[in-house]
């Protein structure tokens, strides 16, 4: 398999670089700059990308690479810090920009030398996204200048003979016109990639690897019914079906019919599926608690207790499997990620549950790739394309204390909202949408009588990474239908509001 190695110097867009490469059909992995050279070499890449980073290459303690890397004969694309590092290590000079005008941030009109392979078939002028305070005062021997801006003569450099390219801007972000074409040029023109990495291949390799690793051992998976753990379950089912036990803890704070849907989907697989109906014990622990963080902690802890009990029942489990995905790994700083994430993902597993190893079969995939793998494995579309649902479930969408009655009220309202949205296909435009039962009651009039009932908030957002989000401009007539149905059909709600705050300053969930 042809592979691209991305060396991570701490830049904020590193995940995006990896996504872009994969979108071109080329497999890649991001490895921290601290990875020993022998490991990098053993990865056997056809090309390398050095990412951006917040530091300055000339400062002591800044991230570096062993200059021996430049003698491998493998092409390199350096981006921002990665470009400056290459220039610095190969004998060029990188200095702080002398005045503000030489520092470049944001959209910058850039002129390209289209004779350079990196810019082949691109317009000779376009906007690029810059974010650098240092610049290359002198380029290394063998390099030429291949792009410039109004203030900076060394926006891009290349030594085409050795296959070394560097850009001061970020080709991976949408703001850089033709940026993806530049990455494609690097992959296909410079590294001679074929671009034949497919999810079908990944599936076969992953299954073979899992079989080899697990052998005759037993595997336990905490299944939530969310996309990641569902796809992990399906993959493991195909690899080692009868040796797998999936534990689905229904804490009674799932959406309407969700528990049954998860059970129905997974009882068809050749696995041991255990559904634990734990509504009563969760509601008991949560009774009277209205502080959001306390709610989360109680749910996390109780989940562990249930999971422990189930692990003991299964007995002699060798492996614990989790649906950790690549963004989790990168965000936690690859390398040290495994232990921290494995605890974090299932809410901090107890140490004394005796697992030989933790298996994370999706740890190299992005969310959309996980969805694609799910489809390859034959998971139903509604499971694969579902929106995220938080681990604590409706507990953090019921403001104030939680009761079964409130949970049932919210479940019904949320179902109507989702049903109306999907009827007209509006759900396809949104990344997350749900209802929140506020703790506010107000006066209303229904029929001839006075009501004093709860206010329900509707929340719908668009987002690409869930770190920031915009409130969705849902058509008024759709909001009207949802509102009318909810107040008519759901007892206890007499007023509907629509949340028009973005993140930041709000968050997506209310608690
Ligand atoms: P916020 O509310 O922080 O949410 O803007 C961002 C995304 O994370 C989800 N979320 C959670 N997911 N456990 C989870 O598994 C949690 O405790 C949790 N809290 C928030 C939220 O639904 C949104 O997609």
Boltz pocket constraint, residues with backbone or C-beta under 6 A from the ligand:
constraints:
  - pocket:
      binder: B
      contacts: [[A, 296], [A, 388], [A, 389], [A, 390], [A, 391], [A, 392], [A, 432], [A, 466], [A, 503], [A, 506], [A, 507], [A, 508], [A, 509], [A, 510], [A, 511]]
      max_distance: 6.0
